[in-house]
Amino acid sequence: MNLQQQQSVLTIAMLAAFADGAKDDTEREEIRRIAQSLAADGNLPDLPRLYQDVLLRRTSLQAATAALQDPAHRQLAYEMAVCVCDVDGRQTAAEREFLAALKQALQLGAQQTTAFDQEEQALALALDNAGALATAEVSTSALSASATTAVPHDAELDKSILNYALLNGALELLPQSWASMAIIPLQIKMVHAIGKAHGVELDRGHIKEFIAAAGVGMASQYVEQFGRKLLGGLLGKVAGKTIGGLGGAATGMAFSFATTYALGQVAKRYYAGGRTMDTALLRDTFQSLLGPAKQMQTQYLPQIRQKAATLDAGQIMAMVRGA
């Protein structure tokens, strides 16, 4: 995939991120930062300009898809867009309209997209079921912090956070584009478990608000995951073949390890401290932890790769459901 084709795929991912029109200033700023970061890391100097083109509606699906002639590249662009649209839960009407227009612009028929659509719908259903289960737990258990609540030792929570980070780093290394869809739901499960360990039951909506308050944008996180996969040569398993693999290109990857680990540590401090941190302090704390977490991911890369080699779709869905 050449430079122009990479830019086209990433433009489509950004168009998907803004398709519902609901992104706030913080999310838009995060996507802008990611565009600059990917441009610096991946030698894509025009990416910040492309971000501005998307934000100011100076580009279109037709323009973005024009450079994608290889059927595998077209299918990859479609898969990435679907995953970005799915990040907030079920697709909105605007997102469904966008994806239908994208499929038409890419000239993709049922033969090219059916298998992926089935995998995506099955995983989306698993994510919905996991969210419903968390809500049900809140309504039936209604635990509250008390003197009798048994809070695990820091070492136990740290081990759990590390396991979630390793798993999400491994998901990012999988060539299948839909595998990244499980990363944020698993971050939600991690935060739920940390809150529960401190005697606080949280529903899915509260957790998503906490993650956003910490400065971890959902759509922007997916755009960054896919962008780094694309530039690292890891995306994706499309049209019956794999573009890239788990070889040397993975060295700088698994950044979801760092994001998940830093988020878990922020959550531990937040709920242990009685939820007194404001948004500014949450974001400052997350950023202060992200740098050391990025250094840790290099240390744990062999374990992340080993875990990635053992994962399949059934295991991912089972983990999301909590089985």
Sequence and secondary structure as in RCSB ss.txt:
>XXXX:A:sequence
MNLQQQQSVLTIAMLAAFADGAKDDTEREEIRRIAQSLAADGNLPDLPRLYQDVLLRRTSLQAATAALQDPAHRQ
LAYEMAVCVCDVDGRQTAAEREFLAALKQALQLGAQQTTAFDQEEQALALALDNAGALATAEVSTSALSASATTA
VPHDAELDKSILNYALLNGALELLPQSWASMAIIPLQIKMVHAIGKAHGVELDRGHIKEFIAAAGVGMASQYVEQ
FGRKLLGGLLGKVAGKTIGGLGGAATGMAFSFATTYALGQVAKRYYAGGRTMDTALLRDTFQSLLGPAKQMQTQY
LPQIRQKAATLDAGQIMAMVRGA
>XXXX:A:secstr
  HHHHHHHHHHHHHHHTTTS   HHHHHHHHHHHHHHHHHHT TTHHHHHHHHHTT   HHHHHTT  SHHHHH
HHHHHHHHHHTTTSS  HHHHHHHHHHHHHTT  HHHHHHHHHHHHHHHHHHHHHHHHHHHHHHHH     TT  
   HHHHHHHHHHHHHHHHHHHHSSSGGGGGGHHHHHHHHHHHHHHHTT    HHHHHHHHHHTT  HHHHHHHH
HHHHHHTT   EETTEESS SSGGGGG  HHHHHHHHHHHHHHHHHHTTS   HHHHHHHHHHHHHHHHHHHHHH
HHHHHHHHTT  HHHHHHHHHT 
